Amino acid sequence: MPSEIRLYGLDGIPEVRPGDDLNAIIGDALEASNLTPLDGDVLVVTHKIVSKAE
């Protein structure tokens, strides 16, 4: 079976502030986009959004 890569940008990510719950924000955005991560999927989160939430 050929390898396949799919990329999805999530809409609905608000401006992130210190103390925000990134898990909830990303989970809500995934749900709103009707996307469900499966075993083996890779989720990429930028350093910038993580730093803003710290």
Backbone as a printed PyTorch tensor [residue, N CA C, xyz], in Angstrom:
tensor([[[  0.8470,  -1.1740,   0.0000],
         [  0.0000,   0.0000,   0.0000],
         [  0.8910,   1.2350,   0.0000]],

        [[  0.5900,   2.2080,  -0.8510],
         [  1.4190,   3.4140,  -0.9040],
         [  1.2520,   4.2590,   0.3590]],

        [[  2.3240,   4.9560,   0.7130],
         [  2.2650,   5.8740,   1.8550],
         [  1.4080,   7.0710,   1.5000]],

        [[  0.7960,   7.6340,   2.5090],
         [ -0.0820,   8.7750,   2.2790],
         [  0.0990,   9.7760,   3.4140]],

        [[  0.1170,  11.0490,   3.0490],
         [  0.1880,  12.1240,   4.0380],
         [ -0.9750,  13.0630,   3.7720]],

        [[ -1.7120,  13.3710,   4.8260],
         [ -2.7970,  14.3550,   4.7360],
         [ -2.5500,  15.4170,   5.7900]],

        [[ -2.7530,  16.6470,   5.4170],
         [ -2.5730,  17.7660,   6.3350],
         [ -3.9010,  18.4980,   6.4770]],

        [[ -4.2410,  18.8110,   7.7180],
         [ -5.4610,  19.5610,   8.0010],
         [ -5.1120,  20.7400,   8.8970]],

        [[ -5.5320,  21.9070,   8.5090],
         [ -5.4250,  23.0760,   9.3810],
         [ -6.7400,  23.2180,  10.1240]],

        [[ -6.6620,  23.4680,  11.4170],
         [ -7.8830,  23.5700,  12.2120],
         [ -8.3680,  25.0060,  12.3040]],

        [[ -9.6240,  25.2020,  11.9580],
         [-10.2730,  26.4890,  12.1690],
         [-10.7960,  26.5210,  13.6050]],

        [[-11.0510,  27.7050,  14.0900],
         [-11.6840,  27.8220,  15.3970],
         [-10.7340,  27.8510,  16.5730]],

        [[ -9.4330,  27.9780,  16.3130],
         [ -8.4730,  28.1140,  17.4130],
         [ -8.4710,  29.5950,  17.8050]],

        [[ -8.9110,  29.9100,  19.0320],
         [ -8.9350,  31.3180,  19.4370],
         [ -7.5320,  31.8210,  19.7740]],

        [[ -7.4290,  33.1190,  20.0440],
         [ -6.1700,  33.6790,  20.5370],
         [ -5.8560,  32.9940,  21.8670]],

        [[ -4.6780,  32.4040,  21.9670],
         [ -4.2950,  31.6540,  23.1620],
         [ -3.6160,  32.5910,  24.1510]],

        [[ -3.9960,  32.4360,  25.4190],
         [ -3.4520,  33.2780,  26.4890],
         [ -2.8290,  32.3950,  27.5610]],

        [[ -1.9720,  32.9790,  28.3940],
         [ -1.3710,  32.1970,  29.4870],
         [ -2.4410,  31.5020,  30.3330]],

        [[ -2.2050,  30.2270,  30.5940],
         [ -3.1230,  29.4390,  31.4100],
         [ -4.2140,  28.7310,  30.6370]],

        [[ -4.3550,  29.0060,  29.3350],
         [ -5.3820,  28.3340,  28.5360],
         [ -5.0980,  26.8380,  28.4610]],

        [[ -6.1550,  26.0490,  28.3850],
         [ -6.0620,  24.5930,  28.2960],
         [ -5.9630,  24.1910,  26.8250]],

        [[ -4.7290,  23.9600,  26.3700],
         [ -4.5330,  23.6180,  24.9480],
         [ -5.2300,  22.3230,  24.5670]],

        [[ -5.2650,  21.3500,  25.4720],
         [ -5.9540,  20.0920,  25.1570],
         [ -7.4110,  20.3490,  24.8280]],

        [[ -8.0600,  21.1700,  25.6320],
         [ -9.4740,  21.4710,  25.3970],
         [ -9.6570,  22.2840,  24.1170]],

        [[ -8.7990,  23.2650,  23.9030],
         [ -8.9010,  24.1080,  22.7060],
         [ -8.7430,  23.2680,  21.4430]],

        [[ -7.7180,  22.4230,  21.4220],
         [ -7.4620,  21.5870,  20.2450],
         [ -8.5560,  20.5350,  20.0930]],

        [[ -8.9780,  19.9380,  21.2030],
         [-10.0600,  18.9470,  21.1530],
         [-11.3490,  19.5360,  20.6000]],

        [[-11.6840,  20.7520,  21.0490],
         [-12.8870,  21.4250,  20.5420],
         [-12.7640,  21.7180,  19.0520]],

        [[-11.5830,  22.1510,  18.6180],
         [-11.3700,  22.4530,  17.2000],
         [-11.4520,  21.1870,  16.3530]],

        [[-10.9110,  20.0900,  16.8470],
         [-11.0050,  18.8120,  16.1280],
         [-12.4700,  18.3910,  15.9980]],

        [[-13.1990,  18.4970,  17.1010],
         [-14.6070,  18.1140,  17.0870],
         [-15.4080,  18.9850,  16.1270]],

        [[-15.1760,  20.2880,  16.1640],
         [-15.8820,  21.2080,  15.2710],
         [-15.5690,  20.9260,  13.8030]],

        [[-14.3780,  20.3770,  13.5450],
         [-13.9600,  20.0580,  12.1750],
         [-14.3350,  18.6370,  11.7690]],

        [[-15.0270,  17.9220,  12.6640],
         [-15.4020,  16.5220,  12.4270],
         [-14.1920,  15.6410,  12.1440]],

        [[-13.1060,  15.8960,  12.8790],
         [-11.8970,  15.0890,  12.7470],
         [-11.6610,  14.3230,  14.0440]],

        [[-11.3710,  13.0390,  13.9160],
         [-11.0590,  12.2030,  15.0730],
         [ -9.7020,  11.5620,  14.8400]],

        [[ -8.7010,  11.8950,  15.6540],
         [ -7.3910,  11.2680,  15.4940],
         [ -7.4840,   9.7480,  15.7230]],

        [[ -6.7640,   9.0070,  14.9200],
         [ -6.7210,   7.5500,  15.0200],
         [ -5.3430,   7.1200,  15.4990]],

        [[ -5.2480,   5.8810,  15.9670],
         [ -3.9360,   5.3450,  16.3550],
         [ -2.9630,   5.5210,  15.2030]],

        [[ -1.7850,   6.0400,  15.5060],
         [ -0.7600,   6.2290,  14.4920],
         [ -0.7780,   7.6210,  13.8690]],

        [[ -1.8370,   8.3920,  14.1080],
         [ -1.8780,   9.7620,  13.5840],
         [ -0.8800,  10.6300,  14.3460]],

        [[ -0.4130,  11.6630,  13.6870],
         [  0.5320,  12.6080,  14.2930],
         [ -0.1420,  13.9760,  14.3310]],

        [[ -0.1560,  14.5710,  15.5030],
         [ -0.7170,  15.9060,  15.6800],
         [  0.4390,  16.8620,  15.9240]],

        [[  0.5350,  17.8950,  15.1020],
         [  1.6280,  18.8550,  15.2130],
         [  1.0870,  20.1450,  15.8060]],

        [[  1.7500,  20.6090,  16.8630],
         [  1.3770,  21.8560,  17.5240],
         [  2.6220,  22.7340,  17.5330]],

        [[  2.4760,  23.9750,  17.1210],
         [  3.6420,  24.8520,  17.0500],
         [  4.1170,  25.2720,  18.4360]],

        [[  5.3910,  25.5570,  18.5160],
         [  5.9900,  26.0190,  19.7600],
         [  5.3530,  27.3290,  20.2030]],

        [[  4.9930,  28.1620,  19.2500],
         [  4.4210,  29.4760,  19.5690],
         [  3.1320,  29.3430,  20.3720]],

        [[  2.2360,  28.4510,  19.9630],
         [  0.9650,  28.3180,  20.6780],
         [  1.1850,  27.7230,  22.0700]],

        [[  2.1460,  26.8220,  22.1920],
         [  2.4610,  26.2400,  23.5020],
         [  3.0410,  27.3170,  24.4080]],

        [[  3.9480,  28.1180,  23.8890],
         [  4.5620,  29.1920,  24.6770],
         [  3.5210,  30.2040,  25.1370]],

        [[  2.5700,  30.5250,  24.2730],
         [  1.5460,  31.4940,  24.6450],
         [  0.6590,  30.9770,  25.7740]],

        [[  0.4540,  29.6700,  25.8380],
         [ -0.4110,  29.0800,  26.8600],
         [  0.3020,  28.9120,  28.2000]],

        [[  1.6170,  28.9830,  28.2090],
         [  2.3660,  28.7770,  29.4580],
         [  2.2340,  29.9530,  30.3850]]])
